[in-house]
């Protein structure tokens, strides 16, 4: 149970912050806002304590969450009325999402990357009571991706600080991400009828980050990235309407993405560019500042402490050779799962239309270019990278893209047509 304590604190603190946030137009709903600000509060608390040279402790992690929860009682959030039909279908979606979250919660994380990267770093950080840069700079620990931003390892470390084990803690956090992704999909598909929104939420929860159940939530960082991009994309349409609560949401989502993994930083950049092209300049600047500030803070800290990662190969000959062999290598690693992901992507993007389409296409385009650049400039073998990462990369933004495609679904009206042709005879 100790592994769940930091998650519970995160929910309490996020609930308090979310109530204040919902006083602004365009803010996310109660569920998604609670998850967003709970993660942001816990991650920020750890970073601030580390920067101040204060050891991480249970009391110091519980304090900001408790203060935020107490402050929430004094807020008077704006509550949008919902119809009885919407509440009914919301309950159906909640049941489907809860079933998925329970499955995730009861299986401790076990994946290879978890054991040798995220979970291992989390245990080291928890025992050190800080970001242990001395450990990150040790040559034997290069497999742990020492240059990756630390948020996911930090969240896992909170459970270790409270006496839990990394595997159980990761499962607890990922169950929370399932709920957050589903809530973001429900909000993103808001213009659609309630049954369609319930479908979007259910798809968001049940499409694993990888279609293979034994890998999807095994401690990888992708579920957290999937939540961050889901929140960011869901808020983009409201940003275009100059809603202050929306750009604050997108900025928070970008900060979470940028502090989770290099791929998260690429998605945060995609969101920032989409905001710049489709939203008011002041809002776009705030999103860009959240993205660049988060990336810069970690990069500066890592560089100052001598933390190194993979060095990209920028040789034109190298990049050209990789590009030439990319189609064949991709074909050689193709699996039914990969084909299913591609089909789902085509269907989701084909359904995206209307005024929201430009922002969605910008996000997808920038992310695709960043992903391609990573494959072409990496020093690792191309077939190895494609075999062990392409399905995860494709699946991360898929839930929210399905939700975006469902926004314009409308049911035919049951009302009888009016006009001369419908007049009764005689």
C-alpha positions in Angstrom: 0.0 0.0 0.0 3.0 2.3 0.6 3.6 2.5 -3.2 0.1 4.1 -3.6 0.7 6.8 -1.0 2.5 9.2 -3.3 -0.1 8.6 -6.0 -2.9 9.4 -3.5 -1.0 12.6 -2.5 -0.6 13.5 -6.1 -4.4 13.1 -6.6 -5.2 15.2 -3.6 -2.8 18.0 -4.6 -3.9 17.9 -8.2 -7.5 18.1 -7.2 -6.8 21.3 -5.2 -4.9 23.0 -8.0 -7.4 21.8 -10.6 -10.3 23.4 -8.7 -8.5 26.8 -8.9 -7.7 26.2 -12.6 -11.3 25.5 -13.4 -12.2 29.0 -12.5 -10.7 30.0 -15.9 -12.4 29.4 -19.3 -11.0 26.5 -21.3 -9.6 24.6 -18.3 -9.7 20.8 -18.4 -12.3 18.8 -16.5 -12.1 17.6 -12.9 -10.5 14.2 -13.7 -8.0 15.1 -16.3 -7.0 18.3 -14.4 -6.5 16.4 -11.2 -4.1 14.0 -13.0 -2.3 16.7 -14.8 -1.6 19.0 -11.9 -1.0 16.1 -9.5 1.9 14.9 -11.7 3.2 18.4 -12.2 3.1 19.1 -8.5 4.9 15.9 -7.5 7.5 16.3 -10.2 8.1 20.0 -9.4 8.4 19.3 -5.7 11.2 16.8 -6.3 13.1 19.1 -8.7 12.8 22.1 -6.4 14.0 20.1 -3.4 16.9 18.8 -5.4 17.9 22.3 -6.7 17.8 23.6 -3.1 20.0 20.8 -1.9 17.3 19.4 0.4 17.0 15.6 0.7 13.7 14.1 -0.5 11.6 12.9 2.4 8.1 11.7 3.0 7.1 14.8 4.9 8.5 17.2 2.3 6.6 15.4 -0.4 3.3 15.3 1.5 3.5 19.0 2.5 2.9 20.7 -0.9 0.2 18.2 -1.8 -1.6 18.7 1.5 -1.4 22.5 1.1 -2.8 22.3 -2.4 -5.6 20.1 -1.3 -6.5 22.4 1.5 -6.5 25.4 -0.8 -8.8 23.6 -3.2 -11.7 23.9 -0.7 -11.6 27.7 -1.0 -11.9 27.6 -4.8 -15.2 28.0 -6.6 -14.6 26.3 -10.0 -16.8 26.9 -12.9 -19.0 23.8 -13.5 -20.5 23.3 -16.9 -23.9 21.6 -16.7 -24.2 18.2 -18.4 -27.3 16.4 -19.7 -28.6 13.2 -18.2 -27.6 11.4 -21.4 -24.0 12.7 -21.0 -23.9 11.6 -17.4 -25.2 8.1 -18.3 -22.6 7.6 -21.0 -20.0 9.1 -18.8 -20.7 6.4 -16.3 -20.4 3.7 -18.9 -17.0 5.1 -20.0 -15.9 5.3 -16.4 -16.7 1.6 -15.8 -14.7 0.6 -18.9 -11.8 2.8 -17.9 -11.8 1.6 -14.3 -11.6 -2.0 -15.6 -8.5 -1.2 -17.6 -6.9 0.8 -14.8 -7.4 -2.1 -12.4 -5.7 -4.5 -14.8 -2.7 -2.2 -15.0 -2.6 -1.5 -11.2 -2.4 -5.1 -10.1 0.6 -6.1 -12.2 3.9 -4.8 -11.0 6.1 -3.4 -13.7 8.7 -5.9 -15.1 10.0 -4.8 -18.5 13.6 -4.8 -19.6 13.8 -1.0 -19.9 12.2 -0.7 -16.5 14.6 -3.0 -14.7 17.7 -1.4 -16.3 16.6 2.2 -16.8 13.6 3.8 -15.2 13.1 1.6 -12.2 16.9 1.3 -11.5 17.3 5.1 -11.7 14.3 5.5 -9.4 15.8 3.3 -6.7 19.2 5.0 -7.0 17.6 8.5 -6.8 15.4 7.5 -3.8 18.3 6.1 -1.8 20.4 9.2 -2.6 17.4 11.5 -1.8 18.2 13.5 -5.0 19.2 13.2 -8.6 22.4 11.2 -8.3 24.5 12.7 -11.0 27.6 10.8 -9.8 25.8 7.6 -10.6 24.6 8.9 -14.0 28.1 9.7 -15.1 29.5 6.3 -14.3 30.4 4.5 -17.6 28.8 1.2 -16.5 25.4 2.8 -16.3 25.2 4.0 -19.9 22.4 1.4 -20.5 20.2 3.4 -18.1 20.0 6.3 -20.6 21.5 8.8 -18.1 20.8 11.7 -20.4 17.0 11.2 -20.4 15.0 13.7 -18.5 14.1 12.4 -15.0 10.4 12.9 -14.4 9.3 9.2 -14.9 12.1 7.9 -12.7 11.3 10.7 -10.1 7.7 9.6 -9.9 8.7 6.0 -9.4 11.2 7.1 -6.7 8.4 8.6 -4.7 7.0 5.1 -3.9 10.5 3.9 -2.9 10.7 6.9 -0.5 7.4 5.8 1.1 8.7 2.3 1.5 7.3 0.6 -1.6 9.1 -1.1 -4.4 9.7 0.4 -7.9 7.6 -2.2 -9.8 4.4 -1.7 -7.7 4.9 2.1 -7.7 5.2 2.2 -11.5 2.0 0.2 -11.8 0.2 2.5 -9.5 1.3 5.6 -11.5 0.4 4.0 -14.8 -3.1 3.2 -13.6 -3.5 6.9 -12.9 -2.2 7.7 -16.4 -4.8 5.3 -17.9 -7.5 7.4 -16.2 -5.9 10.6 -17.4 -5.6 9.5 -21.0 -9.2 8.4 -21.1 -10.4 11.7 -19.5 -8.4 13.7 -22.1 -10.0 11.6 -24.9 -13.5 12.3 -23.5 -12.8 16.0 -23.5 -11.1 16.1 -26.9 -14.2 14.5 -28.5 -16.6 16.9 -26.8 -18.5 18.1 -29.9 -19.5 14.5 -30.7 -22.6 12.8 -29.1 -22.2 11.3 -25.7 -21.9 7.6 -26.9 -19.1 8.6 -29.2 -17.3 10.4 -26.4 -17.7 7.3 -24.3 -16.1 5.3 -27.2 -13.2 7.8 -27.4 -12.5 7.5 -23.6 -12.7 3.7 -23.7 -10.4 3.5 -26.7 -8.0 5.8 -24.9 -7.8 3.5 -21.9 -7.8 0.2 -23.7 -5.4 0.8 -26.6 -2.2 -0.2 -24.9 0.9 1.9 -25.6 2.0 -1.3 -27.3 -0.7 -3.7 -28.5 1.0 -6.6 -26.7 -0.4 -6.6 -23.1 2.8 -7.9 -21.5 4.8 -4.9 -22.8 2.3 -2.1 -22.8 2.5 -1.1 -19.1 5.6 -2.8 -18.0 7.3 0.2 -16.6 8.2 2.0 -19.8 7.9 5.8 -19.9 5.5 5.8 -22.9 2.2 5.8 -20.8 3.3 9.1 -19.2 4.1 10.5 -22.6 0.8 9.3 -24.0 -1.0 11.2 -21.2 1.0 14.4 -21.8 0.3 14.5 -25.5 -3.3 13.6 -24.9 -3.8 16.6 -22.6 -1.9 18.9 -25.0 -3.9 18.0 -28.1 -7.2 18.1 -26.2 -6.5 21.7 -25.2 -5.4 23.0 -28.6 -8.9 23.7 -29.9 -9.7 25.8 -26.8 -6.4 27.7 -27.2 -7.5 28.9 -30.6 -10.6 30.4 -28.9 -8.3 32.5 -26.6 -9.3 30.6 -23.5 -6.7 31.2 -20.8 -7.3 28.0 -19.0 -6.5 26.1 -22.2 -3.0 27.5 -22.8 -2.1 26.9 -19.1 -3.1 23.3 -19.6 -1.0 23.0 -22.8 2.0 24.6 -21.1 1.7 22.1 -18.2 1.4 19.2 -20.6 4.5 20.4 -22.6 6.5 20.6 -19.4 5.5 17.1 -18.4 6.5 15.8 -21.9 9.8 17.6 -22.0 10.8 16.3 -18.6 9.9 12.7 -19.4 12.0 11.5 -22.3 13.6 12.7 -25.5 10.6 11.6 -27.5 8.5 13.6 -25.1 10.5 16.7 -25.8 9.9 16.2 -29.5 6.1 16.0 -28.9 6.2 19.0 -26.7 8.0 20.9 -29.5 5.3 19.7 -31.9 2.6 21.1 -29.6 4.5 24.4 -29.2 4.7 24.8 -33.0 1.1 23.9 -33.5 0.1 26.5 -30.8 2.3 29.1 -32.5 0.5 28.6 -35.9 -3.1 28.3 -34.6 -3.3 30.2 -31.3 -2.9 33.8 -30.0 0.8 34.8 -29.7 0.7 35.3 -26.0 -0.6 31.8 -25.4 1.8 30.3 -27.8 4.7 32.1 -26.1 3.7 30.6 -22.8 3.6 27.1 -24.3 7.0 27.6 -26.0 8.5 28.9 -22.7 7.3 25.9 -20.8 8.8 23.6 -23.4 12.1 25.3 -23.9 12.5 26.0 -20.1 12.0 22.4 -19.2 14.4 21.1 -21.8 17.0 23.7 -21.1 16.9 23.2 -17.3 17.7 19.5 -17.5 20.2 19.8 -20.4 22.1 22.5 -18.5 22.1 20.5 -15.2 23.2 17.3 -17.0 25.9 19.0 -18.9 27.3 20.8 -15.8 27.5 17.4 -14.1 29.2 15.7 -17.1 26.2 13.4 -18.0 26.5 12.1 -21.5 24.2 10.2 -23.8 24.2 8.9 -27.3 25.9 11.3 -29.8 23.9 11.7 -33.0 25.8 11.1 -36.3 25.3 14.2 -38.5 27.4 13.0 -41.4 25.5 13.4 -44.7 26.9 10.0 -45.9 25.6 8.3 -42.7 22.2 9.9 -42.9 21.9 9.2 -46.6 22.8 5.5 -46.2 20.3 5.1 -43.4 17.6 6.8 -45.4 18.3 4.5 -48.4 18.0 1.4 -46.2 15.0 2.6 -44.1 12.2 1.1 -46.2 13.8 -2.3 -46.4 14.6 -2.4 -42.7 11.1 -1.3 -41.8 9.6 -4.1 -44.0 11.9 -6.7 -42.4 10.6 -5.9 -38.9 7.0 -5.5 -39.9 4.6 -7.5 -37.6 0.8 -7.8 -37.4 0.9 -5.3 -34.5 2.8 -2.8 -36.6 0.4 -3.1 -39.5 -2.5 -2.7 -37.2 -1.0 0.4 -35.8 -0.5 1.9 -39.2 -4.1 1.0 -40.2 -5.4 2.7 -37.1 -3.3 5.8 -37.8 -4.7 6.1 -41.4 -8.2 5.7 -40.1 -7.8 8.3 -37.3 -6.1 10.9 -39.5 -8.7 10.4 -42.3 -11.4 11.3 -39.9 -9.7 14.5 -38.7 -11.4 17.5 -40.4 -12.7 21.0 -39.8 -11.1 23.9 -38.0 -9.1 21.5 -35.7 -7.3 19.7 -38.5 -4.4 22.2 -39.1 -3.2 21.9 -35.5 -3.5 18.1 -35.5 -1.6 17.9 -38.8 1.2 20.1 -37.5 1.6 18.0 -34.4 1.7 14.8 -36.4 4.0 16.3 -39.0 6.6 17.7 -36.6 6.6 14.5 -34.5 7.1 12.4 -37.6 10.0 14.5 -38.8 11.6 14.3 -35.3 11.1 10.5 -35.2 12.6 10.1 -38.7 15.6 12.3 -37.7 16.2 10.2 -34.6 16.3 7.0 -36.6 18.6 8.5 -39.3 21.1 10.0 -37.0 21.3 7.4 -34.3 24.6 5.4 -34.0 22.7 2.3 -33.1 21.7 -0.3 -35.7 18.7 0.7 -37.7 16.9 -2.7 -37.6 17.5 -2.9 -33.8 15.9 0.5 -33.3 12.9 -0.2 -35.5 12.3 -3.6 -34.0 12.3 -2.5 -30.4 10.8 1.1 -30.6 8.7 1.8 -33.7 5.5 0.2 -32.3 5.8 2.1 -29.1 6.5 5.4 -30.9 3.5 4.9 -33.2 1.2 4.0 -30.4 1.9 6.8 -28.0 -0.2 9.6 -29.7 -2.7 7.2 -31.2 -5.4 7.3 -28.4 -5.8 11.1 -28.7 -5.6 11.0 -32.5 -8.6 8.6 -32.5 -10.4 11.0 -30.2 -9.6 13.9 -32.4 -11.0 12.0 -35.4 -14.2 11.3 -33.5 -14.9 14.9 -32.8 -16.9 15.4 -36.0 -19.0 12.3 -35.7 -22.7 13.1 -35.8 -25.8 10.8 -35.6 -28.5 11.3 -38.3 -31.4 13.3 -36.8 -34.4 11.2 -35.9 -36.7 14.1 -36.5 -39.0 14.0 -39.6 -37.9 16.3 -42.4 -39.8 19.5 -42.9 -40.8 21.2 -46.1 -43.2 20.7 -49.0 -42.2 17.2 -49.7 -43.0 16.1 -46.2 -46.5 17.7 -46.1 -49.4 15.1 -45.7 -51.3 14.4 -48.9 -54.9 15.8 -49.5 
